Amino acid sequence: MRDVIYYSLMLLLGFAWYRFGQSLLRKGRRDENDELTKGVVGPVGFLMTAAVTCYLVFAVLRALVRGEVPCVGKACTGQTYVLAANPGEYWANIFYLVWLAVALGYAMYVTFRIWFRA
């Protein structure tokens, strides 16, 4: 039951993140105070987000190829979940890594679209 709540909250958070990005994209070049619409991240944050997203994508691909993923979180630091021995924890960590990569990638997409509006 805890897993169902966890995954539904992750999907709900993803939907809220999507709606936030869409509301930023629907705004014009300037908001109601006649200031330029800002993206989710700034230029330095964009580069840092791109680096973290690339690392997360690399970690997911590495985990899928090797069949093992290091635990993501404070409580299980240093543990490695192997697909053959711990399939539930393995796929939960893969889902979390993919979710983070997609969320950060969407933030970069929204920021990029705002910066280069016609």
Backbone as CSV, one residue per row, in Angstrom:
resi,resn,N_x,N_y,N_z,CA_x,CA_y,CA_z,C_x,C_y,C_z
1,MET,0.821,-1.187,0.000,0.000,0.000,0.000,0.873,1.262,0.000
2,ARG,1.981,1.183,0.702,2.883,2.331,0.759,3.464,2.648,-0.610
3,ASP,3.742,1.613,-1.393,4.269,1.838,-2.737,3.244,2.531,-3.636
4,VAL,1.986,2.165,-3.511,0.930,2.794,-4.316,0.836,4.276,-3.979
5,ILE,0.890,4.604,-2.710,0.849,6.011,-2.293,2.085,6.749,-2.807
6,TYR,3.240,6.124,-2.701,4.487,6.737,-3.157,4.440,7.047,-4.648
7,TYR,4.058,6.060,-5.461,4.034,6.263,-6.905,2.946,7.239,-7.322
8,SER,1.808,7.207,-6.662,0.752,8.162,-7.012,1.160,9.587,-6.640
9,LEU,1.851,9.770,-5.524,2.335,11.102,-5.170,3.414,11.581,-6.135
10,MET,4.266,10.679,-6.586,5.282,11.050,-7.577,4.620,11.478,-8.894
11,LEU,3.600,10.753,-9.326,2.902,11.128,-10.550,2.138,12.432,-10.372
12,LEU,1.557,12.650,-9.207,0.861,13.904,-8.923,1.835,15.080,-8.914
13,LEU,2.999,14.884,-8.321,4.020,15.925,-8.327,4.511,16.203,-9.749
14,GLY,4.657,15.169,-10.547,5.043,15.342,-11.937,3.990,16.117,-12.725
15,PHE,2.723,15.838,-12.469,1.652,16.573,-13.138,1.657,18.040,-12.722
16,ALA,1.871,18.309,-11.432,1.951,19.701,-10.958,3.144,20.420,-11.589
17,TRP,4.279,19.738,-11.726,5.463,20.315,-12.360,5.178,20.637,-13.826
18,TYR,4.466,19.741,-14.499,4.092,19.961,-15.887,3.171,21.174,-16.011
19,ARG,2.178,21.267,-15.144,1.246,22.402,-15.180,1.967,23.720,-14.905
20,PHE,2.920,23.709,-13.976,3.694,24.913,-13.689,4.483,25.355,-14.917
21,GLY,5.112,24.424,-15.594,5.857,24.747,-16.801,4.955,25.270,-17.901
22,GLN,3.783,24.666,-18.055,2.856,25.134,-19.070,2.332,26.531,-18.758
23,SER,2.118,26.837,-17.488,1.666,28.185,-17.133,2.752,29.213,-17.427
24,LEU,4.022,28.847,-17.237,5.108,29.754,-17.605,5.179,29.953,-19.117
25,LEU,4.948,28.892,-19.869,5.011,29.005,-21.319,3.837,29.800,-21.880
26,ARG,2.682,29.764,-21.217,1.515,30.513,-21.684,1.653,32.009,-21.457
27,LYS,2.479,32.404,-20.493,2.672,33.830,-20.264,3.351,34.454,-21.475
28,GLY,3.130,35.727,-21.639,3.767,36.436,-22.750,5.223,36.720,-22.419
29,ARG,5.832,37.563,-23.239,7.217,37.934,-22.977,7.342,38.725,-21.689
30,ARG,6.296,39.459,-21.333,6.314,40.262,-20.110,5.105,39.900,-19.265
31,ASP,5.277,39.966,-17.941,4.175,39.660,-17.033,3.360,40.917,-16.750
32,GLU,2.459,40.849,-15.757,1.567,41.969,-15.457,2.299,43.195,-14.908
33,ASN,3.500,43.042,-14.394,4.299,44.161,-13.890,5.270,44.695,-14.935
34,ASP,5.112,44.298,-16.178,5.952,44.708,-17.296,7.411,44.289,-17.108
35,GLU,7.632,43.146,-16.452,8.962,42.567,-16.313,9.053,41.344,-17.218
36,LEU,10.246,41.063,-17.693,10.435,39.898,-18.542,10.091,38.621,-17.780
37,THR,9.439,37.699,-18.469,9.113,36.409,-17.865,10.397,35.622,-17.684
38,LYS,10.600,35.108,-16.492,11.817,34.345,-16.201,11.535,32.858,-16.312
39,GLY,12.560,32.126,-16.694,12.450,30.687,-16.784,12.551,30.038,-15.407
40,VAL,12.561,28.733,-15.403,12.653,27.992,-14.146,14.032,28.160,-13.519
41,VAL,15.076,28.153,-14.326,16.445,28.318,-13.845,17.131,29.430,-14.632
42,GLY,18.169,29.993,-14.042,18.959,31.016,-14.722,20.056,30.372,-15.551
43,PRO,20.975,31.186,-16.082,22.031,30.635,-16.949,22.964,29.659,-16.233
44,VAL,23.402,30.006,-15.033,24.288,29.106,-14.294,23.513,27.877,-13.830
45,GLY,22.299,28.098,-13.362,21.450,26.979,-12.962,21.133,26.059,-14.121
46,PHE,21.015,26.638,-15.320,20.768,25.829,-16.508,21.931,24.888,-16.769
47,LEU,23.152,25.414,-16.669,24.328,24.558,-16.884,24.443,23.482,-15.811
48,MET,24.175,23.853,-14.571,24.234,22.857,-13.484,23.135,21.809,-13.654
49,THR,21.951,22.241,-14.036,20.851,21.308,-14.259,21.169,20.375,-15.416
50,ALA,21.780,20.916,-16.464,22.169,20.073,-17.597,23.192,19.028,-17.174
51,ALA,24.155,19.419,-16.346,25.165,18.466,-15.880,24.534,17.375,-15.012
52,VAL,23.658,17.763,-14.106,23.006,16.772,-13.234,22.109,15.851,-14.056
53,THR,21.401,16.402,-15.023,20.538,15.577,-15.871,21.353,14.582,-16.688
54,CYS,22.467,15.024,-17.233,23.339,14.104,-17.978,23.854,12.986,-17.074
55,TYR,24.227,13.334,-15.849,24.687,12.306,-14.916,23.564,11.316,-14.600
56,LEU,22.337,11.806,-14.391,21.223,10.921,-14.087,20.910,9.993,-15.255
57,VAL,20.953,10.515,-16.464,20.714,9.669,-17.641,21.814,8.617,-17.753
58,PHE,23.052,9.025,-17.521,24.156,8.072,-17.544,23.965,6.998,-16.460
59,ALA,23.532,7.414,-15.260,23.320,6.449,-14.170,22.214,5.458,-14.510
60,VAL,21.157,5.936,-15.152,20.068,5.030,-15.544,20.554,4.042,-16.598
61,LEU,21.242,4.546,-17.613,21.742,3.641,-18.657,22.737,2.638,-18.092
62,ARG,23.585,3.085,-17.203,24.554,2.186,-16.574,23.844,1.123,-15.737
63,ALA,22.811,1.545,-15.001,22.070,0.592,-14.175,21.332,-0.424,-15.024
64,LEU,20.801,0.008,-16.149,20.096,-0.931,-17.016,21.047,-1.926,-17.671
65,VAL,22.235,-1.474,-18.037,23.205,-2.364,-18.676,23.798,-3.336,-17.667
66,ARG,24.179,-2.833,-16.492,24.846,-3.679,-15.493,23.876,-4.498,-14.655
67,GLY,22.616,-4.070,-14.578,21.649,-4.798,-13.776,21.759,-4.519,-12.294
68,GLU,22.405,-3.422,-11.934,22.512,-3.033,-10.535,22.472,-1.512,-10.440
69,VAL,21.879,-1.036,-9.362,21.739,0.395,-9.165,22.088,0.713,-7.712
70,PRO,22.893,1.761,-7.492,23.150,2.156,-6.104,21.905,2.791,-5.511
71,CYS,21.714,2.600,-4.231,20.532,3.131,-3.565,20.567,4.656,-3.579
72,VAL,19.421,5.250,-3.841,19.291,6.697,-3.865,18.578,7.116,-2.577
73,GLY,19.305,7.739,-1.682,18.707,8.196,-0.435,19.690,8.138,0.709
74,LYS,19.297,8.738,1.831,20.176,8.796,2.995,20.161,7.499,3.797
75,ALA,19.018,6.857,3.883,18.870,5.703,4.769,19.656,4.488,4.295
76,CYS,19.941,4.419,3.017,20.581,3.209,2.487,21.865,3.541,1.745
77,THR,22.614,4.473,2.229,23.851,4.885,1.576,24.817,3.707,1.491
78,GLY,25.366,3.509,0.320,26.342,2.445,0.126,25.749,1.124,-0.325
79,GLN,24.431,0.986,-0.317,23.821,-0.261,-0.765,23.696,-0.266,-2.280
80,THR,23.768,-1.441,-2.833,23.566,-1.617,-4.259,22.491,-2.670,-4.448
81,TYR,21.478,-2.324,-5.230,20.400,-3.258,-5.505,20.655,-3.912,-6.848
82,VAL,20.633,-5.237,-6.844,20.855,-6.029,-8.046,19.501,-6.506,-8.538
83,LEU,19.307,-6.486,-9.837,18.026,-6.868,-10.420,17.632,-8.292,-10.060
84,ALA,18.582,-9.194,-10.034,18.262,-10.595,-9.754,17.861,-10.813,-8.292
85,ALA,18.465,-10.079,-7.365,18.195,-10.313,-5.942,17.114,-9.392,-5.386
86,ASN,17.042,-8.144,-5.834,16.097,-7.157,-5.306,15.373,-6.446,-6.446
87,PRO,14.474,-7.131,-7.143,13.850,-6.475,-8.299,12.957,-5.288,-7.933
88,GLY,12.264,-5.348,-6.799,11.386,-4.257,-6.396,12.151,-2.981,-6.104
89,GLU,13.198,-3.100,-5.298,14.016,-1.931,-4.962,14.780,-1.425,-6.180
90,TYR,15.209,-2.355,-7.036,15.922,-1.980,-8.255,15.045,-1.091,-9.130
91,TRP,13.825,-1.555,-9.425,12.953,-0.784,-10.305,12.460,0.489,-9.633
92,ALA,12.326,0.496,-8.323,11.933,1.722,-7.619,13.008,2.793,-7.761
93,ASN,14.266,2.408,-7.632,15.357,3.363,-7.795,15.503,3.806,-9.243
94,ILE,15.309,2.893,-10.192,15.337,3.264,-11.602,14.221,4.267,-11.901
95,PHE,13.024,4.008,-11.375,11.902,4.924,-11.584,12.225,6.303,-11.021
96,TYR,12.811,6.349,-9.851,13.140,7.624,-9.233,14.196,8.379,-10.043
97,LEU,15.216,7.693,-10.513,16.243,8.335,-11.325,15.664,8.856,-12.644
98,VAL,14.818,8.065,-13.277,14.194,8.500,-14.526,13.281,9.683,-14.279
99,TRP,12.521,9.639,-13.175,11.623,10.734,-12.834,12.406,12.028,-12.631
100,LEU,13.511,11.961,-11.922,14.337,13.153,-11.719,14.906,13.676,-13.037
101,ALA,15.375,12.782,-13.883,15.946,13.204,-15.165,14.884,13.860,-16.049
102,VAL,13.693,13.311,-16.078,12.620,13.887,-16.890,12.189,15.240,-16.319
103,ALA,12.075,15.347,-15.001,11.672,16.623,-14.382,12.705,17.713,-14.643
104,LEU,13.972,17.398,-14.490,15.010,18.393,-14.755,15.105,18.713,-16.244
105,GLY,14.932,17.721,-17.084,14.926,17.960,-18.518,13.773,18.862,-18.931
106,TYR,12.615,18.676,-18.311,11.468,19.534,-18.608,11.722,20.962,-18.137
107,ALA,12.381,21.125,-17.002,12.733,22.465,-16.527,13.674,23.150,-17.514
108,MET,14.628,22.400,-18.056,15.530,22.977,-19.053,14.781,23.318,-20.340
109,TYR,13.866,22.469,-20.743,13.070,22.719,-21.940,12.251,23.996,-21.798
110,VAL,11.565,24.158,-20.667,10.752,25.345,-20.439,11.626,26.593,-20.426
111,THR,12.751,26.525,-19.753,13.656,27.671,-19.700,14.177,28.010,-21.088
112,PHE,14.555,27.019,-21.853,15.068,27.231,-23.201,14.009,27.868,-24.089
113,ARG,12.777,27.382,-24.000,11.685,27.944,-24.800,11.403,29.391,-24.408
114,ILE,11.487,29.717,-23.132,11.250,31.095,-22.691,12.369,32.017,-23.176
115,TRP,13.587,31.552,-23.123,14.712,32.377,-23.558,14.667,32.693,-25.048
116,PHE,14.234,31.752,-25.857,14.285,31.912,-27.313,12.916,32.064,-27.932
117,ARG,12.053,32.840,-27.307,10.746,33.139,-27.905,10.934,34.072,-29.081
118,ALA,10.024,33.928,-30.032,10.107,34.803,-31.225,9.464,36.150,-30.964
